[in-house]
Amino acid sequence: MSVATASTDSAAPQVGDVLTHPVHGPVRIVSTCTRQVRGTARDYVDLEVIGDEMRISVPSDGKDVVGLRPLLQEPEITELFEQLSQPIEPLAKKASWAHRIKSLQMQLQTGRVSDRVEVIRNIVRDSGGTPSSLAERNLLKQAITPLASEIAIARTISRDQAHDLLHDTATGAVEAAAA
């Protein structure tokens, strides 16, 4: 699969460029348009989530597309895996389940890669590798899927291989801490 990525210079993103949405992961710009919002003309970029049929539209502010960032590059992916593979120490005192789930959900909503990695680490640590509750399984999926899609594009591997790599790295960190 050939992917044209957005250039890192100051040029505005173009149709066909691939960027990363903070929630949905890698997206391709499919079109741009101007819409009237409360009587003011505003530029929008229409995006297609890669690997999904979903289309989303986000405001554009000249050269920047609000909330989007360039795809991860190999040095950033290596750093991500280093962070993910650090031994995970068990917590001395656990918060209530509901409080912990709410905290993890809020952490995911930031859209930061480091927060996404910490959510993966926390869920894997607290569940011992495989979460038993549906809420934890869904949160783990929401944390891993966009990263796996982005890594798959950057490393030209399948999304499943990238998913397994992320999960196995996090699980290995739990096993290293237990040893």
N, C-alpha and C positions, 0 to 999 in steps of 0.2 A: 504494500500500500504506500503510495507516495503522498506525503503530507507537506504542504507548504506552510511553514510557521511564520508567525508575525515577526517582522524584523525588530531588532532591539533599538534601532535609531528613533529619531523623533517623528518619522513619517506616520501618518494616520494609518490604522489597520485597513486592509483592503479585502474585498470579497474573495473568499478562498483561504484567507489566513486562518490558522488554528491558534486559539488562545485557551486559557483555562478559566472556567467559571468557578467561583468559590464553593458552590454547592454541587453542581452537576458534572464538574470535571471538564475534560477537553471538549471544546465547541468549535465549529467552523462557521465563519461569517458567510451567510448566504445572500444577504442584501442589506441595503441601507435605505432609510426613508425619513421624511420629515412629517411629524404629526402635530396637530394642534392640541395642546394640553392647557386647559383653562385660559384659552385665548392667546397663548404664546406658542410660537413655532419651536419645536424641539426635535433634534436629530435622534434617531434610534437606529440600532443595529439589530438585525434579525439573525439569530444563531440557531444552528442545528447541533444537538448534542451528539457527539460521535459515538457510534455503537448503540444508539437509541433513535427512535423516531420522533422524539420530542423536539419541538421548536420553541424558542423563547426569544423575547425582545428586551433589550436593555438600552437605557439612554446612553447617548454618546456625547462627549463634550469636546468637540474639535478633534484633537489628535489622540485623546484617550477614550477608551470604552470603559464606562464606569464599572468598577468591581472586577474587571478581568485582568489577568496577568499572563505573561509569556509561559509557554510550557517549561517544565523542569528540564534542566540540562543534566548531563551525566554527573558533574561534581555535586550538584544539589541532590541527585538521587542517591549517590554514595553516602552523603551526609545523612540523608533520611534513613537509610538502612543502618548506619552506625548508631543513630539515635534509637532506632527501633530495637537494635540488638543488645543495647545496654541491659545488664541484669536488672530485673524488676524485683525490688524488695517488697515483701508483704507489708501492708499498713499495720501500724500498732493498734490503731483504733479505727474501726469502720464506721462510716456515716450510715444512716438508714438507707435502705434500698431506694426508696422514692427520691430522697435528696440526692443520692449519687447519680441516679438516672437523669434527673433534671439538670444537674451540674454538667454531666457529659453532653447532654443535648445542647446546652448553652455554649459549651466549648466548641462543638461542631459548627455551630452557627457563625462563629467568627470567620470561617473560611481560610484561616491560616494553616499552612501545611504542618507546622510544628504542633498546633493544637490537635489536628487530625491524628497525627502520630501518637500524641499523648492519650487520646481517646482509645486508640487501638491498644496501646500498652496497658491502660487501666482496665479495660474490659478483659483482656487476656489474663492479666495478673489476678483479678478478682474472681474469674471463673476457672482458673487453672488450665486454660487453653481453649476450652469450648464452652461458650455461655449456655446456661440451661434455660434462662428465661427468654421469652419471645422479645421483650423490650431490648435486652442486651444483644440478642442476635441481630435485630434490626439496626441498632446503633452501630454494631460492628460492620454490618454490610454498608451502611451509609458512610462510614469512615473509610473503609477499604476500597469500595468500588471506584470512586473518582480517581484515587491515587493509582489504582491498578490500571485504569484506562490510560492515564497519563504516562505511566512507566512503560506500558505496552507500546505506545506510540514512540516514545524516546528510544527504547531499546529494540524496537521491531520484533517483539515477541507477542504471543497471544495474551488477551486480557486474563484468561484463566491461569496462564503461567505466571503472570505478574501478581495476580491475586494470591496464588499459592506461595509465591516467594515472600510476599508481605506477611501472610499468616504464619508461615513456617519460621520466619525470622523472629516474629514476636513471640511465638510459642517457644522457640529455642531460648529466648531471654528468660522466660519463666522457669524453664528447666534448669538453666544455668544458676539462677538464684536459689533454686531448691536444693541443688547439689552441695 
